[in-house]
Amino acid sequence: MAALQVSLTRIVVSSSPPQAVAPTRPTDASAPGAELLVADDVHKHYGGVRALRGASLSVRAGEVHGLLGENGSGKSTLLRILSGQALPDRARVLLDGRPLPLGDATRTLRAGIAMVSQETTLVPGLSVAENIMLGRRTERRWYGIDWADTRRQAAAILERLAITLDVRALAGGLRPDEQQMVEVARALSADARVLILDEPTSSLTDDETQALFALVRRLRGAGVATIFVSHRMGEIFELTDRVTVLRDGRTVAARPTAELTPGALIGLMVGTEMQQATAPLQAGHATGGAARLHARGVTVPGRVHDVSLDVAPGEVVGLAGLVGAGRSDLLRALFGLEPGAEGTIELDGAPVDTSSPAAAMRSGLAYVPADRKLLGLVLDMSTRENLMMARTARTGRLRRPRRAREAQLVRELAGRLRMSGTATAGAPVSSLSGGNQQKVVLAKWMGTNPKVLLLDEPTRGVDVMAKGEIYRLLASLRAQGLALVVSSSETPELLLLCDRVLVMYRGRIVAGLTREQATEARIAHYATGHP
């Protein structure tokens, strides 16, 4: 049995000897319960921003260790340092008691630390097998790549992880949850002894999440250490053995999970009582009157089928359903991002041209995508440039923009979203925390003064404090008469925000529930195809 468990993690697939530093192999320090990875006095700054101020982390072999903190607390920076993607200003990092090569992702991976990020890093144009074996494909003795053996090894890895996928399929055609599983398979194919999972369940259904958790538990039994990052408290208490909490770049707590409560854990994260951190304004009731958004027969071939909906001024309508149910496709169609979409859309009684996003914007529509880094922001551009992007796209320019006026608008938008001072600087938006990046996406569209705001997973990867601020912002927007359509995989979020919830199943709306009718059980009932 022990041999079978170890085979889950020691999948050696390279046919050629490693270059540079050979992997550090387990010693007696890798026995279950022993400290496997230790990071002390970790410092890192970006310009004038100090991301880490002496943070520490200790992870034992054979444990699932939760890493928590608000957006901007330093979690992402610490993970980037541990995975070799960033070089610290100062740090002491040991793996199995030996110094870990810092600032070199290739050597860190060979040493046994693999990271699966929230945003997929797969190559869309390559197959599942090529992505899993990237850099380790089997070469023929004389020339070329042995594709048959490469696919065989990739299929064996997926089989050991109980993942059913066609190794010949292109990664770009997979669902988000399938891409996440391929990421995990690729990490484990490198013989990882420390697996870093950064928000791995953000695109997974409940069943897929449980399958991932079962895999993590098997790895724990094989002695693999897993660093698990999630903003979902239920997942932390279900899966982790211990947690480390960061705040303002410092480690403020490292405790067994069983000794904590959700309220106490949030208090450590934000430095306030749980009630203060998680008390967003409740959504009120729609202002009534004629529909602001009126859509009939919206169809995206193969994904959305004859969907109709109305949203009144000051109303929040939620879209519920499993991943792949058509929620995101519907929002994309409404915003002109699906060229083959059919149906009619009206805004305040006037027809809306959804042949392109630019036309939809001119009509008064705004769209916050689920993937802020890929679709919501230009990461190399500054916060100011991202904030002004949508507003200036609607107008022609015959002269240079007025910088003073732009600066005033940026300050106003940042103030409404309670963005930190560093978030309004001229540094690239990629340097901001996930929560501040999401605020930039929202503020960008607020600057266009829209009539209808379409939001896809508006709080994905956002900490509890930032969630509260976003909820309060949405409540203020609906009070101003905006019509809001919110798609979310988090049912409690929909129950909190929405006046009505429309449940989608296989591209169709199968139920419409009022605030009083909507419950988690009832939404799950319809979302899984029950009449």
N, C-alpha and C positions, 0 to 999 in steps of 0.2 A: 504493500500500500504506500509506504514511504517513497519507494522508487517511482510509483505512478505520480504522486504529488510533485516530486521534484521535476519530473519530465514536463510538467506544465510550464515551468519557468526556465529550464535549461535546454532551450531549443537552439542548438548551435547549427547555423545554416551556412556559414561561410566555408568555402572550399579552399580558400587561400589564407595563409597566416596573417594575423593582424599586423598593422604597421604602427610605428611609434610605440606608445606605452601599452603593454599588455594588460588585460583586465586584472584587477585585484581579486583574487579568489577567496572564498570564505575561509576564515580561521576560526578558532574557538570563540572569537567575539561575535560570530554570526549565529551562534546558538540561539534558539527562541528565547526572547526576553532580554538578550544582551543588546547594548547600544551598538547600532550598526552605522548610523550617520549622525555626526555631531557638528553643529555649526555654532560658533561662539563669536561675540563681538563683531558682528557683521555691520559694516558701514557702507553707504552708497549715496552719492548725491548727483543730481542732474542740474548743472548750472547752480542757481541759488536755492534749489529745492533739495532738502535732505530727505531722501526716501527711506533710508534705514539709519538708525542711530544706536547701534550696538545690539541689534536683535540676536536672539539665540533660538536654536531648535535642536532637539535631541529625539531621534527616532530609533526604535528598537526593532530588531529582526522579528518577523512574524507578527507585526501589529499593523492596524489601520489607524493612522494618526491624522486627526483633523487639524487643518490650519485655517483659522478664522480671523476676521477683522473687517472693519469697514472698508469700503473702497477708498484707496489712498492711504491705508494703514501700512503698506509695504509688502503685502503678500506676494504680489506679482513680481516685484523686484527680487525678493528672497528666492522665489522659485526659479527665476531666470539665472540667478547666481549659482544655485545648486545644480542646475542643468547645464551650466557652462555657457549660457547665452549672454551673460553679462559679467564683467569683471568688477569685483568690489573695490572700494577704496582701501578697505582693510577688513580682514576676516581670518578666522582660523576654522577650517573645515576638514574634518577627518572622516574617512570611510574605512571601517574595519580597523581603526586606530592609525591609519596611514593618511598623510596629507593628500587631499584631492586636488588634481590639476584644475585650476580656476581659469575661467575665461576661454575655455576651449571645449566646445560642445562635442566634438568628435571624440576627444580623449575621455571626457566625462561619460559618454555613452559606453565606450569600451570598458570603463571602470565599473559599470553596472548600474548607472542611473539613467532612467528613461522618463520622458515627460510627454503626456498627452494633453495638449492645450484645448481650451474651450472652442476656439476657432480651428477648423480643420486645416491641416497642413498637407493633405494629400495632393497629388498631381492629377487633376481631373482627366487629362487626356491619356493617362496610363491605366492599365488594367489593375484589378485587385491584387493579382499575384505580383505585378511589377512594383506596386506601392509597398506591399509587405516586404518584399525582398530588395527594395531599393538600396543599391550600394553593395549588396551581398548576393547578386544573382550568380548562378552556377555557370562557370565558363568551361567551354570544351577544351580538351587538352591542347589542340593545335590552333583553333581560331573560333571566334564567335561565342555566342551565349547558348547554353543548353536550355532552351525554353521548356522542353518537356520536364526536365528535372526541376527547374525553377518553379513551374506550376505545381508539380508534385509536392515540393516542400511547402509551398504556400498553402496548399489544400490540407496538408498534414497539420500545419499550425492552426488553421481554422477549425479543423476537426477536434483537435485537443481542447480548444476553447469552446466547443459546442456552438460554433457560429456557422450557419448555413448560407453560403454565398457562392456564386459562380466566379471562380478565380479569373476567368477571361473577361468578365464584365468591366466596363470602364468605370472608374471611381466617380467621375463626374455625373453619372447617371444613377447613383445610389441615393437612397433617402438619407437624411441627416443622421438617423440612428445607425444605419448600416455603415456610414462613413466613420462614425465614432468607434464602432466595433473593429473596423479595419485599422484605425489608429492604434487601438489597444493591442491588436495582433502584431502590428509592426514593432511596437515598443517591446513586447515580450519576446519577439523573435531575436532580439539583440541580447538575450540572456540577462535581462534586467534583474537586479537584486533589490533596487529601490525604484518603485513605480510612482510617478507623480501624476495625479489625476486632477486637473484644474477645471472645475465645473463640468464634469463629464456627463451629467444627466440633463443638461439644459435643453437638449433636443430629443430626449427619449420619452417614450410613453411609460406608464407605470409598469407594464409587463417587461419592457426592455430594461428599465431601471433595475428591476428585481433580478433579471438575468445577469446584468453587469455586477450587481452586488454579490450574487452567487459565485461569480468568477473571482471577485476580490477575496471572498472568504476562502476559496480553494487556494488562492495564492498565499493567503495568510497561513494556512496549514502547511504550506511548503516552505515557510520561512521568509517569504518576500515581505519587505516593508512597503506599505502604501501610504503616501501622503495624499490626503483627500481634502479638496477644497470645495465647499458648497455654501451657498447662502440659505439653503433650506434646512431649517432646524430639525425637521423630522428625519432627514437623511443622516445628519450628524449623529443623532442619538440612536438611530437604528444600526449604523455601521461601524462607528469609530470606537476604539478602545481608550485613546487619550486625545486630548486637544491642546493645542498651543494657540494663544490669542495674541495678536499684534494690535497695537494702537499707537498712532503717530510714529511709526518706525521702530518701536520698542516692543519687546516681549513683556506682556503684563501678567501672563498666567500660563502655566503648563500643568494640567491636572487630568486625572482619570475622568472620562466622560460620565461615569456612573455617579460621581460626586456632585454633579452640577444639575441645575434645572434650566429650561429654556430662558426663563427670566434672568437667572443669575449669569448665564452665558452672554446674553445680549447686554446686560449691564457691564460686563467686563469689556465687551467690544466697543461700546459707545460711551462708557463712563457715566451713564444716566440710568434711571429706572426704566424697566421694560415698557411701562405704560407711556412714558414720554417718547420713547423711540418708535413705538408702533401704534400711534394714535392718529392716523390720517383722518381728514375730514370725511365723514360719510357722504355719499352721493345723495342728493335730494330727489326731487321728482321733476320730470320734464315740464317745460313751460307750456306744452300743449300747442294746439294750432295745427296748421297744415304742415306736411312733411317738408323738411329742408332737403333731405336726400331721398329721392324716389327712384328705385331701381327695379326693373322688370326683366325677367328672362335672361339674366346674366349667365353666360355659358362660356367655359373654357374647354375646348374639346379634350375629352379624356380625363378631366380633373374637376370641373364644376358644371353642374347640370341644372339649368333653368331655375336659378335662384332669384327670388324677389325679396326686397326689404324696404322699409321706410324708417327714417330716423328724423325725429322732430327737433327743432331748436332746443338746446338745453337738455337733450336726452343722451344717455349713454347706453348703447346697445352692445352686448357682448357676443362674441363668436366662440363657442366651445366645440370640442371634438378632438379626437386622437390625432397624432401626427400623421399627415397624409390625407386627412379628411377633406381638405380643400379650403381651409380657413385662409391661409396665406395666399393661395391662388385667387380667391375671391377679392381680397384687398388689392392685389396687384392688378386685377382686371378693372376694378373701379378707378384705379389711378393711371390707367393707360399703359401699363407695363406688359400686357399680354396682347400682342398684335392680332392674334387670331380670335380674340374674345368677341362674343355677340351679346346683344341685348340693348336695352335703352336705359339711360340714366339722366335724371333731371335734378337740377339744383335750384330750389326756390321757384319751381315751375318752368325753368328754362332748360332746354336740352344741353347736355354736357358733351363736349367732344373729347372722347377718351382714346383718340388715335395715338396719343403720345403723352408722356408725363407733363411736358411743357403746356400742352393744351388743357390738361386737367388742372394744373396749377393756376392758369389764367381764369378758370371757372370758379376757383375758390377751394379746391381740394388740396390737402396736405397729407403726406404719407411718411410714417416712421417705420422703417423696416426692422425685421428681427435681428439681422446681422449688421450691427452698427459699424463695424470695422470694414466690412466689405462693401456695403451699400449705403451706409448713412453718413460716412465721413471720408474726407481725403486726409489720410493720416500724416502725410508730409507737410500739409499746410497748417497754418497757425489757427488758434481758436477763433481769432477775429475773422479770418478768411472763411472758415467753415460757417460761422454764424451768419455772415452776410451773403453766402453763396446763393441760397434759394431766393432771397429778397432781390438781389441784383439780377438774377437770371430772367426775371419777368420784364425788365426794362432795357431799352436800348441805351447805348452810351455814346455821346459825342464829345465827352471830355473826361478827364480823370475824376475818379470818385472823390467826394469831399471827406477827407480823413477825419476831420473834427466831428462831422455829423455821424459817421460810422462809429467812431469811438463812443459817442454818446449813446447810440443804439445798443452797442455791445454792453455797456455798463448797465443799461436798463434791463436788458434780457438776462444778464448774469445775476442782477439783483433779484429779479423775480424768481429765479431758480436757486437762490442761495448758493451760488457757486463760489468756491474758495478763490482767494486772490490769485493763486498760481494758475487757476483755470482761465483767467482773462489776460494772461501774459501773451507775448508774441511767440512763445515756444511752440513746436509742433504739437498738434492735438494728440498725437500718439504718446506723448509723455504724461498725459493725464490718467487718472484712475478710471476704472470702468464706469463708476457712478457719474463722474464728471463728464466723461465722454457721452454718456446717454443724455445728460442734461444739455450738452451742446447740440445733440441731434434734435431734441425737443425745442430748444430755444431757436434753432435755425428756422423751424417751420412757424413758430409763433411770430417771427419777424415778418412773415408774409400776410398776417392778418387773415387766416383762412376762415371759411364758413363751416367746413367739415374736416375733421381730423381723423385719419385712419391710422390705427396703432397696432402693430404686430409685435407681440411679446414686449410690451413697453418697459418691463422691469427685469428682463433676463440678465443674469449676472450682476445684479445690483444689490447692495447691502441693505439692511433693514432701515437705516436712517435715510438713505437716498430714496428707498421705496416710499417712505412716508412723505418726503418732500414732493416726489412725483405725483403721488395720490392727491396731495393738497393742490398741486398745480392743476391737475385734471378737474378737480372739483371747482376751482375758480374759473376755469375755461367754460365749463358747462353752465356756471352761473352767469357768464357773459353771453350765453345764447349759442355757443358752438354746439354742433352735433358731433358726437364722438362714436366711433366704432372701434371696439377693443377686442382683438383676438389674443387669447392667452391659454397656455396649457396648464396654468395654475387656477384651479376652480375657485379656491377661496378668494383670489383676486377678483374674479368676475362677480362673485357674490357680494363683495364689498363695494364695487364700483358701479355696477350696472342696474339700470331700471328694468331691462329685459335681457334675456339670454337666449340666443338662437343656437341650437345644437346641430352640428353638421356631421353627416355620416356618408362616406363615399361620394363626396361632392354635392350632396343635397342637404337642404335644411329639413330635418326630420322632426323638430319640436321647437316651439316658441314658448318660453316660460317667463312669467312676470317675476318681479322681485320676490313676491310672496310665495310663488310656486316653486322657485328655484332652490334646490338643495344639492349637495354634492352627490348624494345617492341617485337622485332623479336625473341629474345631468349625465352621470356615468352610465345609467341605464340606457338612455337614448344614444349616447356616444358610442356604445358598443353594439348598436344595431338592433336593440330590442324595441318592439313596437309599443 
